[in-house]
Amino acid sequence: MKRGLLTPWLPALVWMLSSGCSSQGPHQREKAERVPAAEGERVAFPDSFTGAVELSGPLAAALEVAMNEFLPPGAKVKPHGGGEAISECLSRRSTYDVQAMAYGEGLFYVSFTPRVERCGLSDELLDGGAEYVIDGKGRVVRSR
């Protein structure tokens, strides 16, 4: 490369790297909405973790990767032949039951199963979930 050929592109390159811009565009994560402080103060923290589900850090990270792959924030699911109600239901993360476990050496298995009855629907779904194998580096190894 000739000297100075990169010079016109340098400001754009610096901006892209510093702004989080990638080949797929900027990725911004919105922070969770918070209730007003006065309302939050009325809720007590639990005294113990009895009944809690514990996830190791690597498993929690794999779960996040799988969820973002399966249903990215703000995504709208459009099932074949489905109406607006089923589309809205399947677009909510809270519709899905999740199973996650360490699987093999440095691998994690994550499965999503829709529960449309949570949306007040009684439609039987033949499909709508997904399964992922995620590696310890946060990469999707397999999906179906």
Solvent accessible surface area in square Angstrom, and as a share of the most:
residue,aa,sasa,rsa
1,M,184,0.82
2,K,166,0.70
3,R,245,0.89
4,G,44,0.42
5,L,109,0.54
6,L,86,0.43
7,T,88,0.51
8,P,100,0.63
9,W,170,0.60
10,L,85,0.42
11,P,93,0.59
12,A,48,0.38
13,L,71,0.35
14,V,87,0.50
15,W,151,0.53
16,M,74,0.33
17,L,134,0.67
18,S,90,0.58
19,S,52,0.34
20,G,47,0.46
21,C,28,0.17
22,S,49,0.32
23,S,117,0.76
24,Q,152,0.68
25,G,22,0.21
26,P,90,0.56
27,H,124,0.55
28,Q,160,0.71
29,R,182,0.66
30,E,166,0.75
31,K,189,0.80
32,A,91,0.70
33,E,170,0.76
34,R,209,0.76
35,V,89,0.51
36,P,91,0.57
37,A,82,0.64
38,A,76,0.59
39,E,75,0.34
40,G,29,0.28
41,E,146,0.65
42,R,183,0.67
43,V,112,0.64
44,A,91,0.70
45,F,187,0.78
46,P,105,0.66
47,D,154,0.80
48,S,65,0.42
49,F,177,0.74
50,T,131,0.76
51,G,78,0.75
52,A,60,0.47
53,V,131,0.75
54,E,165,0.74
55,L,73,0.36
56,S,61,0.40
57,G,52,0.50
58,P,80,0.51
59,L,19,0.10
60,A,42,0.33
61,A,54,0.42
62,A,3,0.02
63,L,39,0.20
64,E,83,0.37
65,V,43,0.24
66,A,0,0.00
67,M,25,0.11
68,N,41,0.21
69,E,100,0.45
70,F,41,0.17
71,L,5,0.03
72,P,62,0.39
73,P,104,0.65
74,G,87,0.83
75,A,35,0.27
76,K,87,0.37
77,V,42,0.24
78,K,158,0.67
79,P,37,0.23
80,H,192,0.86
81,G,93,0.89
82,G,37,0.35
83,G,49,0.47
84,E,115,0.51
85,A,61,0.47
86,I,12,0.06
87,S,8,0.05
88,E,71,0.32
89,C,0,0.00
90,L,5,0.03
91,S,25,0.16
92,R,111,0.41
93,R,92,0.33
94,S,86,0.56
95,T,2,0.01
96,Y,15,0.06
97,D,51,0.26
98,V,59,0.34
99,Q,125,0.56
100,A,32,0.25
101,M,99,0.44
102,A,73,0.57
103,Y,103,0.39
104,G,66,0.64
105,E,169,0.76
106,G,46,0.44
107,L,51,0.25
108,F,20,0.08
109,Y,49,0.19
110,V,0,0.00
111,S,13,0.08
112,F,3,0.01
113,T,51,0.30
114,P,20,0.13
115,R,91,0.33
116,V,9,0.05
117,E,109,0.49
118,R,127,0.46
119,C,34,0.20
120,G,71,0.68
121,L,38,0.19
122,S,108,0.69
123,D,78,0.40
124,E,160,0.72
125,L,60,0.30
126,L,186,0.92
127,D,116,0.60
128,G,25,0.24
129,G,26,0.25
130,A,16,0.12
131,E,46,0.20
132,Y,17,0.06
133,V,22,0.13
134,I,0,0.00
135,D,17,0.09
136,G,59,0.57
137,K,162,0.69
138,G,34,0.33
139,R,141,0.51
140,V,59,0.34
141,V,74,0.43
142,R,170,0.62
143,S,67,0.43
144,R,196,0.71
